[in-house]
């Protein structure tokens, strides 16, 4: 299996959310057509230096280019993010 060297710009900031496809999230701010507190699911991830996500919210609205300023992880995703943050602080 071939491997590739990471792109030179692929250095996300330490304080960015590290979410995966299908992770559950919640809107932490008022968004167009989405009240704060609305739950959703990650349907697309992208970015080199700025990780951003496309989210399908429970009310049917789909928004792109969301990050930690707009969404927060819930459920298993929240546990995984908290565990990774704890490990990063310990090292």
C-alpha positions as a Markdown table, in Angstrom:
| # | Residue | x | y | z |
|---|---|---|---|---|
| 1 | Unk | 0.0 | 0.0 | 0.0 |
| 2 | Unk | 1.5 | 3.3 | -1.0 |
| 3 | Unk | 1.9 | 6.1 | 1.6 |
| 4 | Unk | 2.1 | 9.8 | 0.9 |
| 5 | Unk | 3.9 | 12.5 | 2.7 |
| 6 | Unk | 1.5 | 14.9 | 4.4 |
| 7 | Unk | 0.9 | 18.2 | 2.6 |
| 8 | Unk | 3.1 | 21.1 | 3.8 |
| 9 | Unk | 0.0 | 23.0 | 5.0 |
| 10 | Unk | -1.6 | 20.0 | 6.8 |
| 11 | Unk | -0.9 | 21.3 | 10.3 |
| 12 | Unk | -4.2 | 21.9 | 12.1 |
| 13 | Unk | -4.2 | 24.1 | 15.1 |
| 14 | Unk | -4.1 | 22.4 | 18.5 |
| 15 | Unk | -7.5 | 23.9 | 19.5 |
| 16 | Unk | -9.4 | 22.6 | 16.5 |
| 17 | Unk | -12.1 | 20.0 | 16.7 |
| 18 | Unk | -11.0 | 16.6 | 15.5 |
| 19 | Unk | -14.3 | 15.1 | 14.2 |
| 20 | Unk | -15.0 | 12.3 | 11.9 |
| 21 | Unk | -17.6 | 11.4 | 9.3 |
| 22 | Unk | -21.0 | 10.6 | 11.0 |
| 23 | Unk | -20.0 | 12.0 | 14.4 |
| 24 | Unk | -22.9 | 13.5 | 16.3 |
| 25 | Unk | -22.7 | 17.3 | 17.0 |
| 26 | Unk | -24.8 | 20.1 | 18.4 |
| 27 | Unk | -25.0 | 23.7 | 17.3 |
| 28 | Unk | -23.4 | 25.9 | 19.9 |
| 29 | Unk | -24.4 | 29.2 | 18.3 |
| 30 | Unk | -27.4 | 30.5 | 16.3 |
| 31 | Unk | -26.9 | 29.5 | 12.6 |
| 32 | Unk | -29.0 | 30.4 | 9.5 |
| 33 | Unk | -32.1 | 28.2 | 9.9 |
| 34 | Unk | -30.6 | 26.3 | 12.9 |
| 35 | Unk | -31.3 | 27.4 | 16.5 |
| 36 | Unk | -28.5 | 26.8 | 19.1 |
| 37 | Unk | -28.9 | 23.4 | 20.7 |
| 38 | Unk | -30.0 | 21.6 | 17.5 |
| 39 | Unk | -28.4 | 18.2 | 17.0 |
| 40 | Unk | -26.9 | 17.1 | 13.8 |
| 41 | Unk | -24.4 | 14.7 | 12.1 |
| 42 | Unk | -21.2 | 15.3 | 10.2 |
| 43 | Unk | -21.6 | 14.4 | 6.5 |
| 44 | Unk | -18.3 | 15.8 | 5.1 |
| 45 | Unk | -15.0 | 16.9 | 6.6 |
| 46 | Unk | -12.3 | 18.9 | 4.9 |
| 47 | Unk | -9.4 | 21.3 | 5.2 |
| 48 | Unk | -5.6 | 21.4 | 5.7 |
| 49 | Unk | -5.0 | 24.2 | 8.1 |
| 50 | Unk | -8.6 | 24.9 | 9.0 |
| 51 | Unk | -10.7 | 21.8 | 9.7 |
| 52 | Unk | -14.3 | 22.5 | 8.7 |
| 53 | Unk | -17.3 | 20.3 | 8.5 |
| 54 | Unk | -20.6 | 20.0 | 6.6 |
| 55 | Unk | -23.4 | 19.1 | 9.0 |
| 56 | Unk | -26.9 | 17.8 | 8.4 |
| 57 | Unk | -29.0 | 19.0 | 11.3 |
| 58 | Unk | -32.1 | 17.2 | 12.7 |
| 59 | Unk | -34.4 | 20.0 | 11.4 |
| 60 | Unk | -33.3 | 19.2 | 7.8 |
| 61 | Unk | -30.9 | 22.1 | 7.3 |
| 62 | Unk | -27.5 | 21.4 | 5.9 |
| 63 | Unk | -24.7 | 23.8 | 6.5 |
| 64 | Unk | -21.0 | 23.8 | 5.4 |
| 65 | Unk | -17.8 | 25.4 | 6.7 |
| 66 | Unk | -18.6 | 24.9 | 10.4 |
| 67 | Unk | -16.0 | 24.5 | 13.0 |
| 68 | Unk | -15.5 | 24.7 | 16.8 |
| 69 | Unk | -17.0 | 28.2 | 16.8 |
| 70 | Unk | -20.4 | 26.8 | 15.6 |
| 71 | Unk | -20.6 | 23.2 | 16.6 |
| 72 | Unk | -19.6 | 20.9 | 19.5 |
| 73 | Unk | -19.3 | 17.1 | 19.7 |
| 74 | Unk | -21.9 | 15.0 | 21.6 |
| 75 | Unk | -22.1 | 11.4 | 22.6 |
| 76 | Unk | -19.1 | 9.2 | 21.6 |
| 77 | Unk | -17.5 | 12.0 | 19.6 |
| 78 | Unk | -17.4 | 14.2 | 22.8 |
| 79 | Unk | -15.8 | 11.4 | 24.8 |
| 80 | Unk | -13.2 | 10.8 | 22.0 |
| 81 | Unk | -12.4 | 14.5 | 21.7 |
| 82 | Unk | -12.1 | 14.8 | 25.5 |
| 83 | Unk | -9.8 | 11.8 | 25.7 |
| 84 | Unk | -7.5 | 13.1 | 23.0 |
| 85 | Unk | -7.3 | 16.5 | 24.7 |
| 86 | Unk | -6.4 | 14.9 | 28.0 |
| 87 | Unk | -3.7 | 12.8 | 26.3 |
| 88 | Unk | -2.3 | 15.9 | 24.6 |
| 89 | Unk | -2.1 | 17.8 | 27.9 |
| 90 | Unk | -0.4 | 14.9 | 29.6 |
| 91 | Unk | 2.4 | 14.7 | 27.0 |
